[in-house]
Each structure stands twice: as structure tokens, then as C-alpha cells.
């Protein structure tokens, strides 16, 4: 049992992690850290956490596990604050959507704690944010990626892996660079595209008419544009090299479609559409998480 779990950032992911672990009876006390007393009060009122702090330094003393569940742009500041007061037995992990930048920050601000640092990324979420959106089943049958450092101890790695498994997750490991390349393509890029489409429509003089008649296809495509702007701003900047590669690849595909439309080349268009439909159907039938 963990005597003390500290979650810095009690939002959708951090709150859901706390709720899932509480159900396993593996945690004695959960302390939440956040910037908003309103959000922390909600977490306390729904028994997601047992105690609340707005100061991470005060919260992490003698913690068995510290989970950094803040936007990646805030990771460095939090690491710098807590590093001097972390106990020698404290394991630290994160839930950031990018890994190379988080690891670089850990090496800069927590060099004495790398043995107990286990970078992670749960592949679960929703367009809603905040602890009110949290659920104890969020990670059930979802993938969680761990990208341990060469310095990471087996004990720390195994602890974090076991806790995610107790939450119902399927745990994988991969190098951080591979992680960032994969998720630039299948997670970060789709969010940018959804934001871009809504921003384009909203900026038009007839935006109200366009939104009035938008239906299921537009709603499905743009659902993730309701996600946290702060979080996705930080993700795009943190993973900028991989993002530029993916944006260039996507723009090349869009230009191929544009050329086919200009030329009236229905055969080329259908070939692209057929290949895309077949690929998606194969992915869905394969039991995508």
C-alpha cells in the first residue's frame, strides 16, 4: 500500500487516476495539488482526494508517489520546486503527452532523482477537462506508455506499471523519441486539425449560418476542439519538430486531393478515399483502444 500519493494537477487524468486507485484500496492517503481552490474543493467534496494544497512543496514531503498531471509547459517549474524536498524513497511519474521534453526537464531540474523517475503517458482522455470530468473507469482497457530512462530503477518502473495495471490499463514501453513521433501523427495532429477547422469557420462573416447547419460529421470531426487550449498549446510547442513533419505530410496529402478536385480526377479521389476507408476499417476491426 502507498501511504501517501500526491497528484499535482487534479484534473481529468489526475483525478481519474486517484479515483481508480482508491477503488483498489492500495492508497492510504491522496493529496491533491492545484491552482484553483474551486477545482480542489470539488475533488475534496467527491472524495477524489483526502487533502488539498496549492503549494506543491508542502504536499510532496514523505510522499511514496508523486504524479505530475499538469500541462507539459508547467512541468519544469514544478520539478524545480519539488526536487529539493523530495524524499529519497519517493517515486515520480508524469502523464504528459510528450516525453523527450519532459525527460530533458527532469535531467535539468531533478538530476538526483532520475533513478526514481518513470515518464508515462496514459492514452485516455476526453474533450472535457477538470476533476468533474474524472471517472474511475477512464483507463480501463486503455493503453499507457512508459518511457523509462536508463537510470530508472526496476523497483520504480515496476511500481508505476503495477499501479496503472490496477487502474485497468494495458502498459507498454518504448523509447521517448518513438513515442513523440507516433503521437504527433495520431494524437497531436488531429487536435490541431480540429482546432484549425473550427477557427476557420468561426472567422467567416457567415459563421452563424455555418454553425447552424453543421451536423454530425462536423460535430464528430471537431469534438476534440473542445479540449484544453492551454494543454494543447504546450503539447504542440513541446513536440514541435515532430509536429512540423506531420503537418507537412498532411498538407501534401491535402494538396493531392486539391489537385484531383481541380482536375476533375474522380478516379484519383476515389483511390485516396478507398485506401483511407479500408485502412480505418481495418484499424477499427482490430480492436483499437
C-alpha positions as CSV (number, residue, x, y, z in Angstrom):
1,X,0.0,0.0,0.0
2,X,1.0,3.6,-0.7
3,X,0.8,5.6,2.4
4,X,0.8,8.9,0.6
5,X,0.0,9.6,-3.1
6,X,0.4,13.2,-4.3
7,X,-1.2,14.3,-7.5
8,X,-0.1,17.6,-8.9
9,X,-2.9,18.7,-11.1
10,X,-6.2,17.1,-10.1
11,X,-8.0,17.3,-13.5
12,X,-9.4,14.7,-15.7
13,X,-6.3,12.4,-15.8
14,X,-5.0,13.1,-12.3
15,X,-8.5,12.8,-10.8
16,X,-9.3,9.6,-12.6
17,X,-6.0,8.1,-11.5
18,X,-6.8,8.9,-7.9
19,X,-10.4,7.5,-8.2
20,X,-9.3,4.3,-9.8
21,X,-6.5,3.7,-7.2
22,X,-8.8,4.4,-4.4
23,X,-11.1,1.6,-5.5
24,X,-8.2,-0.8,-5.3
25,X,-7.5,0.0,-1.6
26,X,-3.8,0.4,-2.5
27,X,-3.6,4.0,-1.3
28,X,-4.0,5.2,2.3
29,X,-4.0,9.0,1.7
30,X,-4.3,11.1,-1.5
31,X,-3.2,14.7,-1.6
32,X,-4.1,16.9,-4.5
33,X,-2.2,20.0,-5.6
34,X,-3.7,22.6,-7.8
35,X,-4.0,26.3,-8.7
36,X,-7.8,26.6,-8.3
37,X,-9.5,26.1,-4.9
38,X,-12.7,25.7,-6.7
39,X,-11.4,22.6,-8.5
40,X,-9.7,21.3,-5.4
41,X,-12.9,21.8,-3.4
42,X,-14.8,19.7,-6.0
43,X,-12.1,17.0,-5.6
44,X,-12.4,17.0,-1.8
45,X,-16.2,17.1,-1.9
46,X,-16.4,14.0,-4.2
47,X,-13.7,12.2,-2.2
48,X,-11.3,12.1,-5.1
49,X,-8.6,13.4,-2.7
50,X,-8.2,13.4,1.1
51,X,-6.4,16.7,1.4
52,X,-5.7,19.8,-0.9
53,X,-2.7,22.0,-1.3
54,X,-1.9,24.9,-3.6
55,X,1.8,24.6,-2.8
56,X,3.5,21.5,-4.3
57,X,6.5,21.8,-2.0
58,X,4.3,21.4,1.1
59,X,2.4,18.5,-0.4
60,X,5.3,16.2,-1.6
61,X,7.1,15.7,1.8
62,X,7.3,12.0,2.6
63,X,5.2,11.0,-0.5
64,X,5.6,7.5,-1.8
65,X,4.5,8.5,-5.3
66,X,4.2,11.9,-6.9
67,X,2.2,12.1,-10.2
68,X,2.8,15.2,-12.3
69,X,-0.5,15.7,-14.1
70,X,-0.1,19.3,-15.2
71,X,0.3,20.6,-18.8
72,X,3.8,19.9,-20.1
73,X,4.5,23.6,-20.2
74,X,4.3,23.6,-16.4
75,X,6.4,20.5,-15.7
76,X,9.8,22.3,-15.4
77,X,8.6,24.8,-12.8
78,X,7.0,22.0,-10.7
79,X,10.1,19.8,-10.9
80,X,12.3,22.7,-9.9
81,X,10.1,23.5,-6.9
82,X,9.8,20.0,-5.5
83,X,13.2,18.5,-6.3
84,X,14.9,19.9,-3.1
85,X,12.3,18.4,-0.8
86,X,11.6,15.0,-2.4
87,X,12.3,12.1,0.0
88,X,14.9,9.5,-1.1
89,X,12.2,6.9,-1.5
90,X,9.7,9.0,-3.5
91,X,8.9,7.7,-7.0
92,X,7.9,10.4,-9.5
93,X,6.0,9.9,-12.7
94,X,4.1,12.1,-15.1
95,X,1.2,11.8,-17.6
96,X,2.4,14.3,-20.2
97,X,1.6,13.8,-23.9
98,X,5.2,14.4,-24.9
99,X,8.2,12.6,-23.4
100,X,11.5,13.9,-24.8
101,X,11.0,17.4,-23.4
102,X,9.7,16.1,-20.0
103,X,12.8,13.9,-19.7
104,X,15.1,16.8,-20.6
105,X,13.4,18.9,-17.8
106,X,13.8,16.1,-15.3
107,X,17.5,15.8,-16.2
108,X,17.9,19.6,-15.7
109,X,15.8,20.0,-12.5
110,X,15.8,16.6,-10.8
111,X,19.2,15.0,-11.7
112,X,19.4,13.4,-8.2
113,X,16.0,11.7,-8.6
114,X,16.3,10.1,-12.1
115,X,16.6,6.7,-10.6
116,X,13.0,7.1,-9.3
117,X,11.6,8.9,-12.3
118,X,9.2,7.0,-14.6
119,X,7.9,9.1,-17.5
120,X,4.5,8.0,-18.6
121,X,1.5,8.8,-20.9
122,X,-2.0,7.4,-20.5
123,X,-3.7,7.2,-23.9
124,X,-7.1,8.2,-22.5
125,X,-9.0,11.4,-22.2
126,X,-12.0,13.4,-23.3
127,X,-12.8,16.8,-24.6
128,X,-13.9,17.8,-21.1
129,X,-11.4,18.8,-18.5
130,X,-11.3,19.3,-14.8
131,X,-11.9,16.9,-11.9
132,X,-15.7,17.0,-12.5
133,X,-15.0,15.0,-15.7
134,X,-12.9,12.4,-13.9
135,X,-14.1,8.8,-13.7
136,X,-12.7,5.7,-12.1
137,X,-13.1,3.7,-15.4
138,X,-11.2,6.2,-17.6
139,X,-8.2,3.9,-18.1
140,X,-10.0,0.6,-18.3
141,X,-8.6,-1.3,-21.3
142,X,-6.7,1.8,-22.4
143,X,-3.0,1.9,-23.4
144,X,-0.5,3.6,-21.1
145,X,3.0,4.2,-22.5
146,X,6.1,4.3,-20.2
147,X,9.4,5.6,-21.4
148,X,11.9,4.8,-18.6
149,X,15.3,6.4,-18.5
150,X,18.5,4.2,-18.5
151,X,18.8,5.4,-14.8
152,X,15.3,4.4,-13.9
153,X,15.3,1.6,-11.3
154,X,13.4,-1.6,-11.8
155,X,11.6,-1.0,-8.5
156,X,10.3,2.4,-9.6
157,X,9.3,1.1,-13.0
158,X,7.5,-1.9,-11.7
159,X,5.6,0.2,-9.1
160,X,4.3,2.6,-11.7
161,X,3.5,-0.2,-14.1
162,X,1.6,-2.1,-11.4
163,X,-0.5,0.9,-10.4
164,X,-1.5,1.6,-14.0
165,X,-2.5,-2.1,-14.4
166,X,-4.6,-1.8,-11.2
167,X,-6.4,1.0,-12.9
168,X,-7.3,-1.4,-15.7
169,X,-4.7,-0.1,-18.2
170,X,-2.6,-2.0,-20.7
171,X,1.0,-0.9,-20.2
172,X,3.7,-0.6,-22.9
173,X,7.2,0.7,-23.0
174,X,9.0,2.5,-25.8
175,X,11.8,5.0,-26.4
176,X,10.8,8.6,-25.8
177,X,11.6,9.7,-29.4
178,X,9.5,6.9,-30.9
179,X,6.7,7.9,-28.5
180,X,6.8,11.6,-29.6
181,X,6.8,10.6,-33.3
182,X,3.9,8.3,-33.0
183,X,1.7,10.6,-31.1
184,X,2.5,13.6,-33.2
185,X,0.8,11.7,-36.0
186,X,-2.2,10.1,-34.3
187,X,-3.0,12.4,-31.5
188,X,-1.4,15.9,-31.7
189,X,-2.1,16.4,-35.4
190,X,-5.8,15.5,-35.2
191,X,-6.2,18.1,-32.4
192,X,-4.5,20.8,-34.5
193,X,-6.7,20.0,-37.4
194,X,-9.9,20.1,-35.3
195,X,-8.9,23.5,-33.9
196,X,-8.0,24.8,-37.3
197,X,-11.3,23.9,-38.9
198,X,-13.4,25.5,-36.1
199,X,-11.2,28.6,-36.1
200,X,-11.6,28.9,-39.9
201,X,-15.4,28.6,-39.8
202,X,-15.7,30.9,-36.8
203,X,-13.7,33.6,-38.6
204,X,-16.0,33.8,-41.6
205,X,-18.6,36.5,-41.9
206,X,-21.4,33.9,-42.2
207,X,-20.1,31.8,-39.3
208,X,-23.5,31.8,-37.5
209,X,-25.2,30.2,-40.6
210,X,-22.4,27.7,-41.0
211,X,-22.6,26.6,-37.4
212,X,-26.4,26.5,-37.5
213,X,-26.4,23.9,-40.3
214,X,-23.4,21.9,-39.3
215,X,-24.4,18.4,-38.4
216,X,-22.9,15.1,-37.2
217,X,-19.9,15.0,-39.4
218,X,-18.7,18.4,-38.4
219,X,-19.5,17.6,-34.7
220,X,-17.6,14.3,-34.8
221,X,-14.6,15.8,-36.6
222,X,-14.3,18.8,-34.3
223,X,-15.2,17.2,-30.9
224,X,-11.6,17.4,-29.7
225,X,-11.5,21.2,-30.4
226,X,-13.3,21.4,-27.0
227,X,-10.2,20.2,-25.2
228,X,-8.0,22.4,-23.1
229,X,-6.3,25.1,-25.3
230,X,-3.5,25.5,-22.7
231,X,-2.7,21.8,-22.7
232,X,-2.6,21.5,-26.5
233,X,-0.7,24.8,-26.9
234,X,2.0,23.3,-24.7
235,X,2.0,19.9,-26.4
236,X,2.4,21.5,-29.9
237,X,5.4,23.6,-28.8
238,X,7.0,20.8,-26.8
239,X,6.8,18.4,-29.8
240,X,7.3,21.0,-32.5
241,X,9.9,19.1,-34.6
242,X,7.6,16.0,-35.0
243,X,4.6,18.2,-35.4
244,X,6.1,20.1,-38.4
245,X,6.9,16.8,-40.1
246,X,3.3,15.6,-39.6
247,X,1.8,18.9,-40.7
248,X,3.9,18.9,-43.9
249,X,2.9,15.3,-44.6
250,X,-0.8,16.1,-44.1
251,X,-0.5,19.3,-46.3
252,X,1.0,17.2,-49.1
253,X,-2.0,14.8,-48.9
254,X,-4.5,17.7,-48.9
255,X,-2.7,19.2,-51.9
256,X,-3.0,15.9,-53.7
257,X,-6.8,15.9,-53.1
258,X,-7.0,19.6,-54.1
259,X,-5.2,18.9,-57.4
260,X,-7.5,16.0,-58.1
261,X,-10.6,18.1,-57.5
262,X,-9.3,21.0,-59.7
263,X,-8.6,18.5,-62.5
264,X,-11.9,16.7,-62.0
265,X,-10.0,13.5,-61.5
266,X,-12.6,11.3,-59.8
267,X,-10.5,8.2,-60.1
268,X,-7.6,9.6,-58.1
269,X,-10.0,10.9,-55.5
270,X,-11.8,7.6,-55.1
271,X,-8.5,5.8,-54.8
272,X,-7.5,8.0,-51.9
273,X,-10.9,7.7,-50.3
274,X,-11.0,3.9,-50.7
275,X,-7.5,3.5,-49.3
276,X,-8.4,5.7,-46.3
277,X,-11.7,3.9,-45.6
278,X,-10.1,0.5,-45.8
279,X,-7.3,1.5,-43.5
280,X,-9.7,2.9,-40.9
281,X,-12.0,-0.1,-41.1
282,X,-9.0,-2.4,-40.6
283,X,-7.9,-0.3,-37.6
284,X,-11.4,-0.3,-36.0
285,X,-12.0,-4.1,-36.6
286,X,-8.6,-4.7,-35.0
287,X,-9.9,-3.5,-31.6
288,X,-8.4,-0.1,-31.4
289,X,-8.0,1.3,-27.9
